[in-house]
Every structure is written in C-alpha cells, then in structure tokens.
Amino acid sequence: MPKRTDYISWDEYFMGIALLSAKRSKDPSTQVGACIVNANNKIMSLGYNGFPQGCDDDEFPWERENPNGNELETKYPYVCHAELNAILNNRSGNLDNCKIYVALFPCNECAKAIIQSGIKEVIYISDKYSDSPSVMASKRMFNAAGVKLKKLTASFPEITLSFRENEI
C-alpha cells in the first residue's frame, strides 16, 4: 500500500497548532494563538491572547472600547498577545533562528519581543491591520532586523478535528 499523499505540510501543521491554541483565549472579539518552532521542526512554545497570570479574567475588562473614553476600562492595557505569551512561556531554551506561526500579523510591541528573542521568521495568515501604524512599525522593524515574513497559503482551506472515538 502506498503512503498517503494528502497530508498537511509542516507550515500547515504548525499554523493549525497556533489556531488550536487560539481556542484557549477567552477574548470575546479576537482569538489569536502562536506556535514557536525551531529549525528541527520541534515546538519550543505556545501562547494565546489572555491576561497575565494572577490577573483574574473575571475582574478585568474585555471591551474593545469604553463609552467614556477610559482606556483603562478596555482590554488593551492588560491583555498579553499570543506572540508575547509564547515567548514568555518558552522553557525549552534558546529561540535563536526559530519561526513563529501566528494567524494575525504581529503588532509593534510583539514585533519587538520577536526580534529580541532571536526569532528569524514570522508565518501568518491575515494582515487585516496592514494600514495601521502598529503593523507598519512592525514591518519596518522586521525588515531592519532581517526577520523573514511569509504569508501562509494553505493547500487545505480548513481542517476539521473530531473528538469522537469511532472516528479515530
């Protein structure tokens, strides 16, 4: 019997893990996950959008905007993005020359952490905020630091996971 030919690529596999990690996020509007992988295709770390450890997610705001304009009553000053969480969650060692898989193109704050950690490639699906100053700054820094950027073009538009015992 010949081997299967319809298997997913490494990029699709690791992006799938980033997307699955995003499902852990409690953020009601934006769920992002990240997967950091070394040159040997070994997962170094994972992360998703959420509040820092010890900050009760029932006690902090999840809103994108506050009607009174009070930024402290929005999620933005408190949420750790998936990329930063993945970098901070790493307990396996050095991230030099690693890749990070993330569905949404990184903001400027995450770009700084990615560059400082030694990650050399960012693989993403969506760049929907490409015209924002934050993403423009990210791209400028990534370019200056020699970080490769790659938009993932998957050969599978979607993959369905089943937890049903009889489908394994």
LUMDRENMAR-833694 format. One line per 5 residues: number of its first residue (from 1); their letters; for each residue y, x, z of N, C-alpha, C. Coordinates in steps of 0.05 Angstrom, whole numbers, plus 5000, padded with zeros to 4 digits. Layout:
BEGIN
NUM = a = Y X Z Y X Z Y X Z | ...
! end
This chain:
BEGIN
1 = mpkrt = 4976 5017 5000 5000 5000 5000 5025 5018 5000 | 5044 5013 4982 5068 5029 4981 5087 5021 5004 | 5104 5040 5011 5124 5035 5032 5144 5014 5022 | 5158 5001 5041 5179 4982 5035 5202 4997 5021 | 5216 4983 5004 5239 4994 4991 5265 4979 4999
6 = dyisw = 5262 4957 5014 5285 4941 5021 5295 4946 5049 | 5292 4971 5058 5301 4978 5085 5331 4985 5085 | 5344 4984 5109 5372 4989 5110 5378 5020 5112 | 5401 5027 5103 5410 5056 5104 5417 5063 5133 | 5421 5089 5138 5430 5098 5164 5457 5085 5171
11 = deyfm = 5475 5085 5152 5501 5073 5157 5499 5044 5164 | 5482 5029 5150 5479 5000 5156 5466 4997 5184 | 5447 5014 5190 5433 5013 5216 5453 5017 5239 | 5469 5039 5238 5487 5045 5260 5510 5025 5261 | 5519 5015 5238 5540 4994 5238 5528 4969 5250
16 = giall = 5503 4963 5244 5490 4940 5257 5489 4942 5287 | 5485 4966 5297 5485 4970 5326 5513 4967 5337 | 5533 4976 5323 5561 4971 5331 5567 4942 5332 | 5558 4927 5311 5563 4898 5310 5548 4884 5333 | 5524 4892 5339 5509 4880 5360 5522 4886 5387
21 = sakrs = 5532 4911 5391 5547 4918 5415 5571 4900 5419 | 5585 4893 5397 5608 4876 5399 5602 4849 5411 | 5577 4840 5409 5569 4814 5421 5570 4815 5451 | 5572 4838 5463 5575 4840 5493 5604 4835 5502 | 5623 4837 5483 5651 4833 5490 5656 4804 5498
26 = kdpst = 5672 4800 5519 5679 4774 5529 5706 4765 5517 | 5718 4782 5501 5744 4776 5489 5741 4751 5471 | 5757 4730 5476 5753 4706 5460 5764 4708 5432 | 5781 4727 5426 5792 4729 5399 5782 4752 5382 | 5777 4775 5393 5768 4798 5378 5745 4812 5391
31 = qvgac = 5722 4812 5378 5699 4827 5389 5694 4851 5371 | 5696 4874 5383 5692 4899 5368 5672 4916 5383 | 5653 4928 5369 5635 4947 5381 5637 4974 5367 | 5627 4995 5380 5628 5022 5368 5602 5036 5374 | 5593 5052 5355 5569 5068 5358 5575 5097 5349
36 = ivnan = 5571 5116 5367 5576 5145 5360 5549 5158 5355 | 5547 5172 5333 5522 5184 5324 5527 5214 5318 | 5508 5231 5325 5510 5259 5319 5499 5266 5291 | 5500 5291 5283 5491 5299 5257 5462 5295 5252 | 5446 5292 5273 5417 5287 5270 5410 5257 5271
41 = nkims = 5430 5240 5268 5426 5211 5268 5415 5201 5295 | 5425 5214 5316 5418 5206 5344 5442 5192 5356 | 5438 5170 5369 5460 5155 5381 5469 5171 5406 | 5495 5177 5407 5506 5191 5430 5518 5171 5450 | 5529 5149 5440 5542 5130 5459 5549 5104 5444
46 = lgyng = 5553 5083 5460 5561 5057 5450 5584 5046 5467 | 5599 5028 5455 5621 5015 5470 5629 4989 5457 | 5643 4973 5472 5654 4947 5462 5680 4941 5477 | 5696 4923 5466 5721 4915 5479 5716 4902 5506 | 5730 4912 5526 5728 4899 5553 5747 4913 5572
51 = fpqgc = 5748 4901 5596 5765 4912 5617 5751 4936 5630 | 5767 4954 5642 5756 4977 5656 5737 4968 5679 | 5719 4985 5686 5701 4980 5709 5718 4974 5734 | 5709 4954 5748 5723 4946 5773 5745 4926 5769 | 5752 4921 5744 5772 4900 5738 5758 4875 5730
56 = dddef = 5759 4855 5748 5745 4830 5744 5756 4815 5720 | 5738 4810 5700 5748 4797 5676 5754 4767 5679 | 5750 4757 5703 5760 4730 5710 5788 4731 5723 | 5797 4754 5730 5822 4758 5744 5844 4768 5726 | 5837 4777 5702 5857 4788 5683 5859 4769 5659
61 = pwere = 5882 4769 5646 5887 4751 5623 5872 4759 5598 | 5863 4740 5583 5850 4744 5557 5869 4736 5534 | 5893 4726 5540 5911 4715 5519 5922 4738 5502 | 5927 4731 5477 5940 4749 5458 5970 4749 5461 | 5981 4725 5469 6010 4722 5473 6015 4706 5498
66 = npngn = 6038 4712 5510 6047 4697 5533 6071 4680 5525 | 6071 4654 5532 6094 4637 5523 6121 4647 5534 | 6121 4661 5556 6146 4671 5568 6152 4699 5558 | 6136 4710 5541 6141 4737 5531 6133 4759 5550 | 6118 4752 5571 6110 4772 5591 6084 4786 5582
71 = eletk = 6087 4810 5572 6064 4825 5562 6043 4830 5583 | 6051 4832 5608 6032 4836 5630 6013 4812 5633 | 6020 4790 5621 6002 4766 5622 5987 4763 5596 | 5983 4785 5581 5966 4785 5558 5944 4806 5562 | 5924 4806 5545 5901 4825 5548 5909 4854 5541
76 = ypyvc = 5929 4858 5525 5934 4884 5514 5938 4907 5533 | 5952 4904 5555 5955 4927 5573 5929 4934 5588 | 5909 4917 5587 5885 4920 5603 5859 4926 5588 | 5856 4916 5565 5830 4918 5550 5827 4947 5540 | 5803 4957 5545 5794 4983 5533 5781 4977 5506
81 = haeln = 5790 4989 5485 5777 4984 5459 5750 4996 5457 | 5734 4986 5439 5706 4995 5436 5704 5025 5431 | 5722 5036 5415 5721 5065 5409 5725 5082 5434 | 5746 5075 5450 5751 5089 5474 5728 5086 5494 | 5718 5062 5496 5695 5058 5514 5671 5075 5506
86 = ailnn = 5665 5076 5480 5643 5092 5470 5647 5122 5477 | 5671 5131 5474 5677 5159 5480 5674 5164 5510 | 5685 5146 5526 5683 5149 5556 5655 5144 5566 | 5639 5128 5553 5611 5122 5561 5592 5145 5555 | 5600 5164 5538 5582 5186 5530 5574 5203 5554
91 = rsgnl = 5548 5205 5558 5537 5222 5579 5518 5243 5567 | 5516 5242 5541 5496 5259 5527 5505 5286 5520 | 5531 5291 5520 5540 5317 5512 5564 5316 5494 | 5567 5337 5479 5589 5342 5461 5590 5323 5438 | 5614 5313 5431 5617 5295 5408 5628 5309 5383
96 = dncki = 5630 5335 5384 5640 5350 5361 5623 5344 5337 | 5637 5338 5315 5624 5333 5289 5608 5307 5288 | 5612 5289 5307 5598 5264 5306 5612 5244 5288 | 5599 5222 5283 5611 5199 5268 5613 5176 5287 | 5634 5159 5282 5636 5135 5298 5636 5111 5278
101 = yvalf = 5619 5092 5284 5617 5067 5269 5631 5045 5284 | 5650 5032 5271 5666 5011 5283 5673 4990 5262 | 5671 4965 5268 5676 4944 5248 5706 4943 5240 | 5724 4947 5259 5752 4944 5254 5765 4972 5255 | 5782 4978 5236 5795 5005 5234 5809 5010 5261
106 = pcnec = 5806 5034 5272 5818 5041 5298 5848 5041 5299 | 5858 5033 5322 5887 5034 5328 5895 5063 5333 | 5921 5067 5336 5931 5094 5340 5922 5106 5367 | 5919 5090 5388 5910 5100 5414 5881 5110 5412 | 5864 5094 5399 5836 5102 5395 5834 5126 5376
111 = akaii = 5852 5127 5356 5851 5149 5338 5856 5175 5353 | 5875 5175 5372 5880 5199 5388 5854 5208 5403 | 5841 5188 5415 5817 5194 5431 5794 5204 5412 | 5792 5192 5389 5772 5200 5369 5776 5229 5361 | 5801 5236 5354 5808 5263 5346 5803 5283 5368
116 = qsgik = 5813 5276 5392 5810 5295 5415 5781 5299 5423 | 5764 5279 5418 5735 5282 5426 5719 5299 5406 | 5731 5304 5383 5717 5321 5363 5702 5305 5342 | 5703 5279 5343 5690 5263 5322 5704 5269 5295 | 5688 5272 5274 5698 5280 5248 5696 5259 5226
121 = eviyi = 5684 5236 5232 5683 5215 5212 5684 5188 5225 | 5699 5170 5212 5702 5142 5221 5691 5125 5198 | 5671 5109 5204 5659 5090 5185 5667 5062 5195 | 5679 5046 5178 5689 5020 5186 5683 4999 5165 | 5686 4973 5172 5682 4951 5153 5709 4940 5145
126 = sdkys = 5726 4933 5164 5751 4919 5159 5775 4936 5166 | 5795 4934 5148 5821 4947 5153 5843 4926 5151 | 5838 4903 5164 5856 4880 5161 5884 4884 5173 | 5887 4904 5189 5914 4910 5200 5926 4935 5187 | 5919 4941 5162 5927 4965 5148 5957 4968 5146
131 = dspsv = 5972 4947 5147 6001 4948 5144 6015 4950 5171 | 6000 4951 5193 6012 4953 5219 6020 4982 5225 | 6041 4986 5240 6049 5014 5248 6026 5028 5262 | 6011 5014 5279 5989 5027 5294 5968 5039 5275 | 5960 5024 5255 5939 5034 5236 5951 5055 5218
136 = maskr = 5976 5051 5209 5989 5072 5193 5990 5099 5208 | 5996 5097 5234 5997 5121 5250 5969 5133 5253 | 5949 5116 5256 5921 5126 5258 5914 5142 5233 | 5919 5130 5210 5912 5144 5185 5927 5170 5181 | 5952 5170 5190 5967 5195 5188 5955 5217 5206
141 = mfnaa = 5947 5209 5230 5935 5229 5249 5907 5237 5239 | 5891 5218 5230 5864 5225 5219 5867 5244 5196 | 5885 5239 5178 5889 5257 5155 5897 5285 5164 | 5916 5286 5182 5926 5312 5192 5903 5328 5206 | 5886 5313 5220 5865 5326 5236 5839 5330 5220
146 = gvklk = 5839 5322 5195 5815 5326 5178 5792 5308 5184 | 5798 5284 5195 5777 5265 5201 5772 5248 5176 | 5747 5247 5167 5739 5232 5143 5738 5203 5150 | 5748 5186 5131 5748 5157 5134 5731 5145 5112 | 5714 5127 5120 5696 5115 5100 5693 5085 5105
151 = kltas = 5700 5069 5085 5695 5040 5087 5666 5035 5079 | 5652 5021 5096 5623 5016 5091 5621 4994 5071 | 5605 4999 5050 5597 4979 5031 5567 4975 5035 | 5560 4954 5048 5532 4949 5055 5517 4936 5031 | 5492 4943 5029 5475 4931 5008 5464 4904 5016
156 = fpeit = 5467 4898 5042 5459 4872 5052 5484 4858 5064 | 5490 4834 5054 5514 4820 5065 5511 4812 5094 | 5487 4807 5102 5482 4801 5131 5453 4806 5137 | 5448 4810 5163 5421 4814 5173 5418 4795 5197 | 5396 4781 5198 5391 4762 5219 5370 4773 5238
161 = lsfre = 5376 4772 5264 5358 4781 5285 5344 4757 5297 | 5319 4759 5303 5305 4737 5316 5292 4747 5341 | 5294 4731 5362 5281 4737 5387 5256 4720 5391 | 5247 4707 5369 5223 4691 5371 5198 4708 5369 | 5181 4705 5387 5157 4721 5390 5140 4720 5364
166 = nei = 5137 4697 5353 5119 4694 5329 5131 4705 5304 | 5157 4715 5304 5169 4726 5280 5169 4757 5281 | 5156 4769 5301 5156 4798 5303 5131 4809 5290
! end
